[in-house]
């Protein structure tokens, strides 16, 4: 059985079932659209040099460090 990942209906119990039985999962079209929209929003904010913790800044003790475009790409990997 394939479990649809729609960003709304996955429960902890269902997640455990998937992990233990190695069921197939499918990201729904609606979820992909939300992922694409989120990525677009992040890219726009990065291009606008907006400060976003853990995206355009370091994390933890480095949260005051602003990352430049090249380190942002490396940091996000």
VMD Tcl script that builds the backbone (N, CA, C; Angstrom):
set m [mol new atoms 231]
animate dup $m
set s [atomselect $m all]
$s set {name element resname resid chain x y z} {
  {N N UNK 1 A 0.845 -1.185 0.000}
  {CA C UNK 1 A 0.000 0.000 0.000}
  {C C UNK 1 A 0.887 1.245 0.000}
  {N N UNK 2 A 0.488 2.250 -0.723}
  {CA C UNK 2 A 1.227 3.505 -0.787}
  {C C UNK 2 A 0.591 4.517 0.153}
  {N N UNK 3 A 1.423 5.194 0.913}
  {CA C UNK 3 A 0.952 6.224 1.831}
  {C C UNK 3 A 1.148 7.575 1.156}
  {N N UNK 4 A 0.074 8.334 1.032}
  {CA C UNK 4 A 0.148 9.672 0.448}
  {C C UNK 4 A 0.610 10.671 1.494}
  {N N UNK 5 A 1.661 11.408 1.170}
  {CA C UNK 5 A 2.136 12.490 2.037}
  {C C UNK 5 A 1.539 13.783 1.508}
  {N N UNK 6 A 0.541 14.281 2.239}
  {CA C UNK 6 A -0.155 15.483 1.791}
  {C C UNK 6 A 0.117 16.687 2.677}
  {N N UNK 7 A 0.931 16.489 3.716}
  {CA C UNK 7 A 1.249 17.592 4.615}
  {C C UNK 7 A 0.203 17.837 5.677}
  {N N UNK 8 A -0.805 16.974 5.732}
  {CA C UNK 8 A -1.891 17.211 6.679}
  {C C UNK 8 A -2.312 15.971 7.460}
  {N N UNK 9 A -2.303 14.814 6.827}
  {CA C UNK 9 A -2.979 13.664 7.438}
  {C C UNK 9 A -2.061 12.617 8.067}
  {N N UNK 10 A -0.755 12.745 7.951}
  {CA C UNK 10 A 0.149 11.739 8.503}
  {C C UNK 10 A 0.148 11.803 10.027}
  {N N UNK 11 A -0.085 10.658 10.642}
  {CA C UNK 11 A -0.060 10.568 12.104}
  {C C UNK 11 A 1.240 9.882 12.534}
  {N N UNK 12 A 1.573 10.005 13.796}
  {CA C UNK 12 A 2.761 9.340 14.328}
  {C C UNK 12 A 2.631 7.829 14.147}
  {N N UNK 13 A 1.465 7.283 14.447}
  {CA C UNK 13 A 1.261 5.844 14.301}
  {C C UNK 13 A 1.473 5.397 12.856}
  {N N UNK 14 A 0.969 6.175 11.918}
  {CA C UNK 14 A 1.125 5.832 10.489}
  {C C UNK 14 A 2.590 5.950 10.078}
  {N N UNK 15 A 3.290 6.953 10.585}
  {CA C UNK 15 A 4.716 7.123 10.306}
  {C C UNK 15 A 5.511 5.915 10.804}
  {N N UNK 16 A 5.183 5.445 11.991}
  {CA C UNK 16 A 5.841 4.257 12.541}
  {C C UNK 16 A 5.561 3.050 11.647}
  {N N UNK 17 A 4.314 2.900 11.189}
  {CA C UNK 17 A 3.969 1.802 10.278}
  {C C UNK 17 A 4.818 1.855 9.010}
  {N N UNK 18 A 4.959 3.038 8.446}
  {CA C UNK 18 A 5.745 3.209 7.218}
  {C C UNK 18 A 7.202 2.839 7.473}
  {N N UNK 19 A 7.745 3.322 8.576}
  {CA C UNK 19 A 9.152 3.064 8.889}
  {C C UNK 19 A 9.414 1.580 9.129}
  {N N UNK 20 A 8.511 0.926 9.792}
  {CA C UNK 20 A 8.727 -0.482 10.145}
  {C C UNK 20 A 8.463 -1.436 8.986}
  {N N UNK 21 A 7.491 -1.118 8.165}
  {CA C UNK 21 A 7.131 -2.037 7.076}
  {C C UNK 21 A 7.709 -1.599 5.734}
  {N N UNK 22 A 8.385 -0.455 5.737}
  {CA C UNK 22 A 8.999 0.073 4.512}
  {C C UNK 22 A 7.982 0.224 3.388}
  {N N UNK 23 A 6.809 0.729 3.738}
  {CA C UNK 23 A 5.785 0.971 2.732}
  {C C UNK 23 A 6.231 2.087 1.803}
  {N N UNK 24 A 5.687 2.075 0.597}
  {CA C UNK 24 A 5.963 3.148 -0.349}
  {C C UNK 24 A 5.227 4.405 0.073}
  {N N UNK 25 A 5.834 5.540 -0.201}
  {CA C UNK 25 A 5.178 6.817 0.065}
  {C C UNK 25 A 5.156 7.631 -1.220}
  {N N UNK 26 A 4.170 8.510 -1.316}
  {CA C UNK 26 A 4.028 9.382 -2.480}
  {C C UNK 26 A 3.684 10.777 -1.980}
  {N N UNK 27 A 4.426 11.763 -2.457}
  {CA C UNK 27 A 4.114 13.153 -2.135}
  {C C UNK 27 A 3.017 13.587 -3.100}
  {N N UNK 28 A 1.913 14.079 -2.564}
  {CA C UNK 28 A 0.785 14.468 -3.409}
  {C C UNK 28 A 1.102 15.731 -4.198}
  {N N UNK 29 A 0.340 15.952 -5.262}
  {CA C UNK 29 A 0.534 17.149 -6.085}
  {C C UNK 29 A 0.360 18.423 -5.263}
  {N N UNK 30 A -0.628 18.427 -4.372}
  {CA C UNK 30 A -0.854 19.599 -3.530}
  {C C UNK 30 A 0.318 19.882 -2.608}
  {N N UNK 31 A 0.912 18.819 -2.067}
  {CA C UNK 31 A 2.076 18.990 -1.194}
  {C C UNK 31 A 3.265 19.508 -1.990}
  {N N UNK 32 A 3.475 18.971 -3.210}
  {CA C UNK 32 A 4.573 19.474 -4.051}
  {C C UNK 32 A 4.388 20.957 -4.351}
  {N N UNK 33 A 3.159 21.369 -4.598}
  {CA C UNK 33 A 2.888 22.784 -4.892}
  {C C UNK 33 A 3.264 23.652 -3.690}
  {N N UNK 34 A 2.903 23.214 -2.475}
  {CA C UNK 34 A 3.260 23.976 -1.279}
  {C C UNK 34 A 4.775 24.013 -1.078}
  {N N UNK 35 A 5.447 22.904 -1.384}
  {CA C UNK 35 A 6.911 22.868 -1.288}
  {C C UNK 35 A 7.520 23.874 -2.259}
  {N N UNK 36 A 7.033 23.877 -3.493}
  {CA C UNK 36 A 7.537 24.812 -4.505}
  {C C UNK 36 A 7.286 26.260 -4.091}
  {N N UNK 37 A 6.104 26.538 -3.561}
  {CA C UNK 37 A 5.789 27.897 -3.108}
  {C C UNK 37 A 6.704 28.322 -1.962}
  {N N UNK 38 A 6.969 27.407 -1.044}
  {CA C UNK 38 A 7.859 27.719 0.081}
  {C C UNK 38 A 9.273 27.990 -0.403}
  {N N UNK 39 A 9.737 27.189 -1.337}
  {CA C UNK 39 A 11.082 27.403 -1.877}
  {C C UNK 39 A 11.174 28.756 -2.574}
  {N N UNK 40 A 10.157 29.084 -3.355}
  {CA C UNK 40 A 10.146 30.372 -4.060}
  {C C UNK 40 A 10.200 31.522 -3.055}
  {N N UNK 41 A 9.413 31.427 -1.985}
  {CA C UNK 41 A 9.396 32.467 -0.964}
  {C C UNK 41 A 10.770 32.600 -0.312}
  {N N UNK 42 A 11.393 31.472 0.017}
  {CA C UNK 42 A 12.725 31.513 0.625}
  {C C UNK 42 A 13.745 32.136 -0.321}
  {N N UNK 43 A 13.704 31.746 -1.594}
  {CA C UNK 43 A 14.648 32.303 -2.563}
  {C C UNK 43 A 14.468 33.811 -2.700}
  {N N UNK 44 A 13.216 34.276 -2.691}
  {CA C UNK 44 A 12.956 35.718 -2.775}
  {C C UNK 44 A 13.521 36.445 -1.563}
  {N N UNK 45 A 13.342 35.870 -0.382}
  {CA C UNK 45 A 13.851 36.502 0.840}
  {C C UNK 45 A 15.380 36.478 0.880}
  {N N UNK 46 A 15.981 35.400 0.393}
  {CA C UNK 46 A 17.442 35.337 0.317}
  {C C UNK 46 A 17.953 36.402 -0.641}
  {N N UNK 47 A 17.318 36.511 -1.814}
  {CA C UNK 47 A 17.727 37.516 -2.803}
  {C C UNK 47 A 17.569 38.935 -2.274}
  {N N UNK 48 A 16.586 39.138 -1.380}
  {CA C UNK 48 A 16.346 40.464 -0.789}
  {C C UNK 48 A 17.224 40.700 0.440}
  {N N UNK 49 A 18.098 39.736 0.750}
  {CA C UNK 49 A 19.023 39.826 1.892}
  {C C UNK 49 A 18.291 39.988 3.223}
  {N N UNK 50 A 17.122 39.342 3.338}
  {CA C UNK 50 A 16.393 39.368 4.605}
  {C C UNK 50 A 17.064 38.423 5.598}
  {N N UNK 51 A 16.987 38.773 6.860}
  {CA C UNK 51 A 17.571 37.946 7.906}
  {C C UNK 51 A 16.575 36.868 8.317}
  {N N UNK 52 A 17.007 35.615 8.189}
  {CA C UNK 52 A 16.172 34.481 8.595}
  {C C UNK 52 A 17.062 33.496 9.339}
  {N N UNK 53 A 16.760 33.285 10.603}
  {CA C UNK 53 A 17.557 32.392 11.447}
  {C C UNK 53 A 17.717 31.027 10.778}
  {N N UNK 54 A 18.950 30.570 10.680}
  {CA C UNK 54 A 19.223 29.257 10.133}
  {C C UNK 54 A 19.145 29.164 8.625}
  {N N UNK 55 A 18.786 30.257 7.972}
  {CA C UNK 55 A 18.743 30.286 6.508}
  {C C UNK 55 A 19.793 31.262 6.003}
  {N N UNK 56 A 19.680 32.513 6.436}
  {CA C UNK 56 A 20.669 33.522 6.040}
  {C C UNK 56 A 21.609 33.860 7.188}
  {N N UNK 57 A 21.431 33.168 8.301}
  {CA C UNK 57 A 22.348 33.319 9.436}
  {C C UNK 57 A 22.818 31.934 9.848}
  {N N UNK 58 A 23.864 31.914 10.656}
  {CA C UNK 58 A 24.267 30.658 11.257}
  {C C UNK 58 A 23.238 30.263 12.309}
  {N N UNK 59 A 23.529 29.194 13.037}
  {CA C UNK 59 A 22.623 28.754 14.096}
  {C C UNK 59 A 23.378 28.707 15.414}
  {N N UNK 60 A 22.618 28.684 16.501}
  {CA C UNK 60 A 23.238 28.634 17.825}
  {C C UNK 60 A 24.103 29.849 18.069}
  {N N UNK 61 A 25.331 29.619 18.513}
  {CA C UNK 61 A 26.219 30.736 18.831}
  {C C UNK 61 A 26.592 31.547 17.592}
  {N N UNK 62 A 26.305 31.023 16.403}
  {CA C UNK 62 A 26.609 31.737 15.162}
  {C C UNK 62 A 25.380 32.434 14.576}
  {N N UNK 63 A 24.327 32.568 15.374}
  {CA C UNK 63 A 23.089 33.164 14.872}
  {C C UNK 63 A 23.231 34.632 14.502}
  {N N UNK 64 A 24.260 35.283 15.013}
  {CA C UNK 64 A 24.497 36.689 14.669}
  {C C UNK 64 A 25.363 36.831 13.416}
  {N N UNK 65 A 25.821 35.709 12.870}
  {CA C UNK 65 A 26.666 35.728 11.674}
  {C C UNK 65 A 25.769 35.660 10.449}
  {N N UNK 66 A 25.859 36.674 9.590}
  {CA C UNK 66 A 25.093 36.688 8.351}
  {C C UNK 66 A 25.886 35.967 7.271}
  {N N UNK 67 A 25.214 35.049 6.597}
  {CA C UNK 67 A 25.860 34.279 5.540}
  {C C UNK 67 A 25.716 34.994 4.200}
  {N N UNK 68 A 26.751 34.924 3.394}
  {CA C UNK 68 A 26.692 35.465 2.034}
  {C C UNK 68 A 26.131 34.383 1.114}
  {N N UNK 69 A 25.756 34.728 -0.127}
  {CA C UNK 69 A 25.074 33.757 -0.992}
  {C C UNK 69 A 25.762 32.400 -1.148}
  {N N UNK 70 A 27.066 32.358 -1.380}
  {CA C UNK 70 A 27.720 31.062 -1.574}
  {C C UNK 70 A 27.680 30.204 -0.311}
  {N N UNK 71 A 28.028 30.746 0.856}
  {CA C UNK 71 A 27.903 29.924 2.067}
  {C C UNK 71 A 26.462 29.499 2.371}
  {N N UNK 72 A 25.473 30.294 1.974}
  {CA C UNK 72 A 24.072 29.906 2.195}
  {C C UNK 72 A 23.805 28.585 1.486}
  {N N UNK 73 A 24.219 28.475 0.227}
  {CA C UNK 73 A 23.983 27.239 -0.531}
  {C C UNK 73 A 24.671 26.058 0.139}
  {N N UNK 74 A 25.911 26.250 0.577}
  {CA C UNK 74 A 26.658 25.175 1.225}
  {C C UNK 74 A 26.022 24.818 2.568}
  {N N UNK 75 A 25.619 25.828 3.338}
  {CA C UNK 75 A 25.031 25.630 4.663}
  {C C UNK 75 A 23.723 24.848 4.569}
  {N N UNK 76 A 22.920 25.111 3.543}
  {CA C UNK 76 A 21.617 24.471 3.417}
  {C C UNK 76 A 21.710 23.009 2.990}
  {N N UNK 77 A 22.869 22.588 2.490}
  {CA C UNK 77 A 23.025 21.176 2.113}
  {C C UNK 77 A 23.167 20.370 3.363}
}
mol reanalyze $m
mol bondsrecalc $m
mol representation Tube
mol addrep $m
